[in-house]
């Protein structure tokens, strides 16, 4: 049985870059290596994309990411994947941006679609949608 090519995207241009790295490392450590061929992808604070080579070290918040190589063609790199697990926090990750990119490339991904992600990031719009749907919010 062949393994599913799974991309795990971490880091990002958000102020929550360091938290994303910790979240993703926990996920990467617990993925079934028999089922998935794992492609960790790191995005730095400036928006540059890198292949991330796991070193199995315990990471501390704010610790610099090492063992990375630049990805020269992000679109082609992503197109080799069968599914993506975005583990990005904040802007450019939870706001529908990365989801939109993956939609355009026709790559399935884990999590909410573009609209739900973008509305969920904006609490004012979330409350408006809840109100229109007659869902009580606090």
C-alpha positions in Angstrom: 0.0 0.0 0.0 1.4 3.4 -1.0 1.6 6.2 1.6 -0.5 9.4 1.3 1.7 12.4 0.6 0.8 14.8 3.4 2.1 18.3 3.6 2.1 19.9 7.1 2.5 23.7 6.9 3.8 25.6 9.9 5.2 28.9 11.0 3.7 31.7 8.9 3.8 35.5 8.7 1.7 36.0 11.8 2.8 37.0 15.3 1.8 33.5 16.2 4.6 31.9 14.2 6.4 30.4 17.2 3.2 28.9 18.6 2.5 27.4 15.2 5.9 25.7 15.2 5.2 24.1 18.6 1.7 23.0 17.5 3.0 21.5 14.2 5.9 19.7 15.9 3.4 18.0 18.2 1.3 16.9 15.2 4.4 15.8 13.2 5.6 13.7 16.1 2.2 11.9 16.3 1.4 11.3 12.7 1.4 7.6 11.5 4.6 7.3 9.5 3.4 4.0 8.1 0.3 5.7 6.5 1.8 9.1 5.5 4.8 10.3 3.6 5.2 13.6 5.5 6.4 16.8 3.9 6.8 19.5 6.6 6.8 23.0 5.1 8.0 26.0 7.1 6.9 29.6 6.2 9.0 32.2 7.9 7.8 35.6 9.2 8.7 37.2 5.9 6.6 34.7 3.9 9.5 32.6 2.5 8.7 28.9 2.1 11.1 26.1 3.1 11.3 22.4 3.3 11.6 21.5 7.0 13.7 18.5 7.8 12.6 17.0 11.2 15.3 16.6 13.7 13.1 15.1 16.5 14.4 17.6 19.0 12.0 19.0 21.6 11.3 22.6 20.6 10.9 25.5 22.9 8.8 28.6 22.1 10.8 31.1 20.1 13.6 28.6 19.3 15.0 29.3 15.8 13.9 26.8 13.1 16.9 24.9 11.7 17.3 22.2 9.1 15.4 24.0 6.3 16.0 24.4 2.6 14.3 27.1 0.4 11.5 25.9 -1.8 12.1 27.5 -5.2 8.7 26.8 -6.8 6.0 26.7 -4.1 3.1 25.9 -6.5 4.9 22.9 -8.0 6.0 21.7 -4.5 2.5 21.9 -3.2 1.0 20.1 -6.3 3.0 16.9 -5.5 1.0 16.6 -2.3 -2.3 14.6 -1.9 -3.5 16.5 1.2 -2.3 19.4 3.3 -2.6 20.0 7.1 -2.2 23.7 7.7 -1.0 24.3 11.2 -0.8 28.1 10.9 -2.2 30.4 13.5 -3.5 34.0 13.0 -3.3 36.0 9.8 -2.4 34.2 6.6 -3.3 30.9 8.2 -6.6 30.8 9.9 -8.1 33.7 7.9 -8.8 31.8 4.7 -5.7 32.9 2.9 -3.8 29.6 2.8 -7.2 27.8 2.3 -7.8 29.9 -0.8 -4.3 29.1 -2.2 -5.0 25.3 -1.7 -8.4 25.6 -3.3 -6.9 27.3 -6.4 -4.4 24.5 -6.6 -7.1 21.9 -6.1 -5.3 20.3 -3.1 -7.5 18.9 -0.4 -6.7 20.2 3.1 -7.7 19.7 6.7 -10.0 22.2 8.4 -12.5 24.8 7.4 -13.0 26.2 3.9 -12.2 29.8 2.9 -15.5 31.5 3.9 -15.7 29.9 7.4 -12.0 30.6 8.0 -12.3 34.2 7.1 -15.5 34.9 8.9 -14.2 33.0 12.0 -11.1 35.3 12.2 -13.3 38.4 12.3 -15.3 38.4 15.5 -17.6 41.2 14.4 -18.6 39.3 11.2 -18.9 36.1 13.2 -21.4 37.7 15.5 -23.3 39.2 12.5 -23.5 35.7 10.9 -24.6 34.1 14.2 -27.2 36.8 14.7 -28.7 36.3 11.1 -28.7 32.5 11.7 -30.3 33.1 15.1 -27.5 31.4 16.9 -26.9 32.8 20.4 -23.4 34.1 21.0 -21.8 35.6 24.1 
